[in-house]
Amino acid sequence: MNEHPGLGEWVAGKKFMVVEDVDTSRMLVSGLLRSLGASSVVTAVNGEDALEKIEKKGVPDIIICDWVMPGMDGLALLGVVKQLHDHVRFVMLTAQTDAEHVRQAAYLKVDGYVAKPFSRQTLVECLGKLMQKG
């Protein structure tokens, strides 16, 4: 975390949502966020679940979301979230990094990508970039 001074304090002040259908991946990402200082991490198993939890628990500051999930996928969730809550930072956690997928997500105003498989350092780098954007 030395590469990003203030990241722990910044993370601690944010509300996160992790949307991932694979239990181990969802637990890994939420655990990494907590290890960085996050105290507010809500998890969801797909887009519909995420929207229900946003309605019940409030709008998060940052959503880290898998692309491919049953039901509402990450791209559809990105579109809905940005339409309703444009201030929410949205990070796509995905193996879908070809040009067409990147173009679709960019059109819907994705704020960042973390390519699977990922490391703790990759997630730290992505969060550091979000922090620098303000």
C-alpha positions as CSV (number, residue, x, y, z in Angstrom):
1,M,0.0,0.0,0.0
2,N,3.0,2.3,0.1
3,E,2.6,3.0,-3.6
4,H,-0.7,4.8,-2.7
5,P,-0.4,6.9,0.4
6,G,-3.8,7.5,1.9
7,L,-5.4,4.5,0.3
8,G,-6.3,2.8,3.5
9,E,-8.0,5.9,4.9
10,W,-9.8,6.5,1.5
11,V,-11.0,2.9,1.4
12,A,-12.2,3.0,5.0
13,G,-14.5,6.0,4.1
14,K,-16.2,4.3,1.2
15,K,-19.2,1.9,0.9
16,F,-18.4,-1.0,-1.3
17,M,-20.6,-3.6,-3.1
18,V,-19.1,-6.8,-4.6
19,V,-21.3,-8.5,-7.1
20,E,-20.0,-12.0,-8.1
21,D,-21.9,-15.3,-8.6
22,V,-18.9,-17.5,-7.6
23,D,-18.8,-17.8,-3.8
24,T,-15.0,-18.1,-3.5
25,S,-14.4,-15.1,-5.8
26,R,-17.0,-13.0,-3.9
27,M,-15.4,-13.8,-0.6
28,L,-11.9,-13.2,-1.9
29,V,-12.7,-9.7,-3.2
30,S,-14.7,-8.7,-0.1
31,G,-11.9,-10.0,2.1
32,L,-9.3,-8.1,0.2
33,L,-11.3,-4.9,0.6
34,R,-11.6,-5.5,4.3
35,S,-7.9,-6.1,4.5
36,L,-7.3,-2.7,2.9
37,G,-9.5,-1.0,5.5
38,A,-13.0,-1.2,4.1
39,S,-15.6,-1.4,6.9
40,S,-18.7,-1.3,4.6
41,V,-18.8,-4.2,2.1
42,V,-22.1,-5.6,0.9
43,T,-22.1,-8.6,-1.4
44,A,-24.6,-9.8,-4.1
45,V,-24.7,-12.8,-6.3
46,N,-26.0,-11.1,-9.5
47,G,-27.4,-7.9,-10.9
48,E,-30.9,-8.4,-9.5
49,D,-29.6,-9.2,-6.1
50,A,-27.4,-6.1,-6.2
51,L,-30.3,-3.8,-7.1
52,E,-32.4,-5.3,-4.3
53,K,-29.6,-4.7,-1.8
54,I,-29.0,-1.1,-3.1
55,E,-32.7,-0.4,-2.4
56,K,-32.6,-1.9,1.1
57,K,-29.1,-0.9,2.2
58,G,-28.4,2.2,0.2
59,V,-26.3,3.2,-2.7
60,P,-22.6,2.2,-2.5
61,D,-19.8,4.5,-3.5
62,I,-18.0,1.7,-5.5
63,I,-19.3,-1.4,-7.1
64,I,-16.9,-4.2,-8.1
65,C,-18.8,-6.5,-10.3
66,D,-18.2,-9.7,-12.3
67,W,-19.3,-9.4,-16.0
68,V,-20.7,-12.9,-16.6
69,M,-23.4,-14.0,-14.1
70,P,-26.7,-15.8,-14.3
71,G,-29.7,-13.4,-14.5
72,M,-28.7,-9.8,-14.8
73,D,-25.1,-9.7,-15.9
74,G,-22.5,-7.0,-15.0
75,L,-23.0,-5.0,-18.2
76,A,-26.7,-4.7,-17.6
77,L,-26.2,-3.8,-14.0
78,L,-23.6,-1.1,-15.0
79,G,-26.2,0.4,-17.4
80,V,-28.9,0.5,-14.7
81,V,-26.6,1.8,-11.9
82,K,-25.1,4.6,-14.1
83,Q,-28.6,5.7,-15.2
84,L,-29.9,5.9,-11.7
85,H,-26.8,6.8,-9.7
86,D,-24.2,8.3,-12.1
87,H,-21.8,9.1,-9.2
88,V,-21.2,5.4,-8.3
89,R,-17.8,4.2,-9.3
90,F,-18.2,0.9,-11.2
91,V,-15.3,-1.6,-11.6
92,M,-15.7,-4.6,-13.9
93,L,-14.1,-7.7,-12.6
94,T,-13.8,-9.9,-15.7
95,A,-12.0,-12.1,-18.1
96,Q,-13.9,-10.2,-20.9
97,T,-11.2,-7.9,-22.0
98,D,-11.5,-8.0,-25.8
99,A,-12.0,-4.8,-27.7
100,E,-15.8,-5.2,-28.2
101,H,-16.5,-5.9,-24.5
102,V,-14.3,-3.0,-23.4
103,R,-16.1,-0.7,-25.9
104,Q,-19.5,-1.7,-24.6
105,A,-18.5,-1.1,-21.0
106,A,-16.8,2.2,-21.8
107,Y,-20.0,3.4,-23.5
108,L,-21.8,2.8,-20.3
109,K,-19.2,4.7,-18.3
110,V,-17.3,1.9,-16.5
111,D,-14.7,3.4,-14.2
112,G,-12.2,0.6,-14.2
113,Y,-11.3,-3.0,-15.0
114,V,-9.7,-5.8,-13.0
115,A,-8.9,-8.7,-15.3
116,K,-9.3,-12.2,-14.0
117,P,-7.3,-13.9,-12.7
118,F,-6.2,-11.0,-10.5
119,S,-3.9,-10.4,-7.6
120,R,-4.3,-8.2,-4.5
121,Q,-1.8,-5.8,-6.1
122,T,-4.1,-5.5,-9.2
123,L,-7.0,-4.6,-7.0
124,V,-4.9,-2.1,-5.0
125,E,-3.7,-0.5,-8.3
126,C,-7.3,-0.1,-9.5
127,L,-8.5,1.4,-6.2
128,G,-5.5,3.8,-6.3
129,K,-6.5,5.0,-9.7
130,L,-10.1,5.6,-8.5
131,M,-8.7,7.5,-5.5
132,Q,-6.6,9.7,-7.7
133,K,-9.6,10.6,-9.9
134,G,-11.2,12.0,-6.8
